[in-house]
Structure formats: structure tokens, C-alpha cells
């Protein structure tokens, strides 16, 4: 007769005891996700972060002024898409760690530290935390930007878009982005990308929230622009299709005479 099972840490590297439980919980729990469009763009001297302000639960709009550009440090941000609670708690955890680092070492944290904390934390849960983050900012090494998936995957780039409206936003970014663009052009590009996501994604909406991270006299300066509802500016009626008479060849014409008169009275049984 076998005795009690050994503790979990003594069972070796391959222990699938909780696999069935995890599958049951994943099927039973319904998470609240945010229909989202988030964008970040690197310009000459800083980073622009932008997001819409609509949060949804299925087909219901639960928040029209949702904050999706989270503070990580005075010089670092994280735009969140996915499950609203997971994005909020994961970024708050990272913010607390970097604030403690700043107070303890009396120096500004680097963007790579935030990336390492976030991707390490998310990878431990194997994608069960629904936090898809665009992490960026500016430090002593210059402006930085990367995307971190829910499973801890990370990629660095000069511009990023995520969320349910990211396909429309990426179309704008890939068409009009150029390296070392000025700040005003980067802000206009981010605004147009978010507006495209709002126009073509049902889960995105509300207003556009934009933050600018840049260096001024050796210190980080964060500028938050007023929220602006600009979606209507990009809405255009689709062009009507017009055809000339010569575009289609007429092979046969048939004319029929139609006589329209008073209809015959209907017979009603007594």
C-alpha cells in the first residue's frame, strides 16, 4: 500500500497534477476584456503613446473614459490591451517595484528594467494573464519601445499597435511612419492611427488620449494632451460607383407595352 504523495517540490520537473483543474477553470471563468486600440511611436527625441478610452464587456460598453496608458515610472509607460483587471494589476506591480528602485538607488529606472519585470511575470502564467502591453519610454540610452505578449514574448520596434483595432491602426502606421520624424508629425500619426481603430473596430471608441515622453534639459518631461473626440473627422461616405453607357455592350433590346388599368373588383362570398 502506497503512502501519501510527496510534496510538490520533490516530484521532479514533470508534474501535471493541476492540468485538469486549470482546463476546468479556464472554461468556467469568463474574463472581461477591453475592445482596444493602443499605439506608440518613436520620434526624434522621445516617444508618443496613444489609446482610445472605451472598455467593453462583450457587447456592452462598461466605461467610456478608461485609462489605458499606465504609468510605470516618471519616464516609462505601458499601454494595456486584453483583460482590464490583469493589465491594471500587472502594471501596478511593476510600478511599485520601479518606484522602490528609484527611492533606494536615487536614479531613474531604465525601460529595459520594466520590460524584464513584466515579461518575466507574464511568462510564469503561460498566457493565462490577459495582459498585452506596449512598453516604452525614454532613459539615458534614448527612446525605447517594445511589445510584450501575455505569454512573455517580447519584440522591439520603432512603432507598435495592439488591441482589437490594431489592424486598422497598423495600416496607418506602416504607410506613414518614417524614422526621426518630428514630434508634431508623430503626434498626428498616432492620433490618426487611433482614430482609424475607432472607426473600423466596434470594440474601440470614445476619445483619444495621447501622452508624450521626451527629454528637456536632461530631465524627462511628460506632456498629456487633452482628450479629443476626432473619430468623425475620418468618416467619409464611400465613393459611389458610376458607369458610362459605353462601359457595357448592349446585345439585345426588348420593348413590351404594358397597359395599366383599374383592377378588377374582388368577389366576396356572402
Beta strands, then each sheet from edge to edge (+ up, - down):
strand 1: 33-34
strand 2: 38-43
strand 3: 46-52
strand 4: 55-57
strand 5: 60-63
strand 6: 69-73
strand 7: 76-83
strand 8: 131-139
strand 9: 142-148
strand 10: 154-156
strand 11: 159-162
strand 12: 208-216
strand 13: 219-224
sheet 1: 1+ 7- 6+
sheet 2: 1+ 7- 8+ 9- 10+
sheet 3: 11+ 2- 3+ 12- 13+
sheet 4: 4+ 5-
end
